[in-house]
């Protein structure tokens, strides 16, 4: 797999901040929402929603990122 530039939206203090991360997607799984916050929109992923879990190498470590299905597509569309 190749390293790509991805954008993850962060809102630590209430203001919209976009942080560029070098990421490498390792695996993607899909299932019912688990109540995690979405890594893109920061809203709760409800049980009725589809949740995508992405194992990715982010900032030098492996992390699991949780996304709504649509947010995952938006996140992927910013990879170049």
Secondary structure, DSSP 4 states (H G I P E B T S, - for coil): ---EEEEEEE-TTSS-EEEEEEEEEEEEEEEE--SPBPTTT--B--TTSEEEEEEEEETTEEEEEEEEHHHHHHHHHT--
